[in-house]
Amino acid sequence: IGADVLETITLTSGNQPANSTSSSGAGTFAVTVSVDQSGTPAYVWQRQTASATTRWVNISAADLDTGITYANWTTATLAYSALGDDSLDGYKYRCVINTSKGAATKRTNGAATLTFGS
């Protein structure tokens, strides 16, 4: 009798995503993963405020935060736009990854920060 083996998710670019600095008000955070079986990765992007006094919050709407518009929060690349000033500087972003085949959940390190400016 064979045992069920869950697939494994590997972050392929180390501790990601990278910080994002934007003077135009738009940018992205990205994660790259590989899976060792045929499952499809599922992505959930989260953010935490700069003061880190709040829990991680799933990004599930374009207008989750005032002063920024989010897009593609269920893909490997979270996009943002309409960032008009530095009021969200220091917000932290991470990605939670699962697969359709039941791999153990992986989380990026959450150290990616947002900065408005050059």
Disulfide bonds with the S-S distance in Angstrom:
none
